[in-house]
Amino acid sequence: MNRVFHKIFSYKNIKTTPISLGYFVKKPVNILYPQDISNKIKSELEVRLAQRVIKLSSFPNYLREFKEVLDVKQLYVNSFKEINNFNNIKYTEDFAKFGNLLEKIKDRHQNVPLSISEAVQEYKKISNEKPEVLNKVLDEFYHSRVGIRTLIDYYNFLFTKKKYKNYLRCDIREAIECAAADAQTASYQFYKDHSKIPGIKIYIKDDPIIPYTQGNLHFIAFEILKNGMRAMIENDINKPLEVNVIDTTDYFIFVFRDYGPSVRHTEVDKLFDYSFTSVGDDEKHKKKLLAGFGHGLPLSRLYARFFGGNLIFIPYYGIKSEVIFYLNKSVATFETEI
């Protein structure tokens, strides 16, 4: 293991290759040297995984010692080892083998945010760390994580096309409707009363498609709708939530509206702290994954910003809440680097 960590820390001062978001959208017309592209992606993933291990080792005091963080760190170590031990890609069969390896790694990392959030909720009980410090550390960590997952998807888009035919092709209507259904199901599983579950009115014209990761849009919509439902159910408000999707020249704008009591304007900033949760230590909510982990809104905003958008929470204290987020339609022109 010491040899592995020595290898990992040898990547400490190696800079990641700047890659613009537009690069991932533009489909190569002709791949003349597929081995070169494959091995460059392999090398880049090694650097990025190694540096995540190093960053996890330098998480704030005590947080880096929590079991959940140590487990995540080991996950990154194992992923680095697997990619590092994979021979350079030379032959046709190597492309599919490496793609399968990357897909397994991506699947194993699926619950990383949940593990980190559990550690953060325990950490805040014993630490006086300012939320801004933790926010900066976790924003960097999750931004890098999205970049790694985007690289994996890009590789499989190039070399396992059938499986990734919908790469960066987001069906907005499908994503929103699926998120709405999932939010209602999650609420019912917790409250066990169909009569309490509010309806959701979705206003969207046609069936728009945007170059975006559909899973990220689903996550954002699910988190917002789930939060709105909980606010309304627990305050006995029986009105439908509303979702408006507005197609403008440069952006798709999403407006989510619920009629829960909302929060005061002075409390909005803390909603985007990774350490904040509106249910405190209520384990009942956490067991059903309804609330209590503090990552929903900050991660949603990060996903929106990653592709040139943003997310804004507007409170009407005592009346309703609106969450507005927008996604840039021109990802292919982005110079933003990951």
Buried (B, 14 or more C-beta within 10 A) or exposed (E): EEEBBEBBBEBEEEEBBEBBBBBBBEEEEEEEEBBEBBBEBBBBBBBBBBBBBBBBBEBEEBBBEBEBBBEBBEBBBBBBBBBBEBEEBEEEEBBEEBBEBBBEBBEEBEEBBBBBBBBBBBBBEEBEBEBEEBBEBBBEBBBBBBBBBBBBBBBBBBBBEEEBEEBBEBBBBBBBBBBBEBBBEBBBEBBEEEEBBBEBEBEBEEEBBBBBBBEBBBBBBBBBBBBBBBBBBEEEBEBBBBBBBBBEEEBBBBBBBBBBBBBEEEBBEEBBBBBBBBBEEEEEBBEBEBBBBBBBBBBBBBBBBBBBBEBEBBBBEEEBBBBBBBBBBEBBEBEBEB
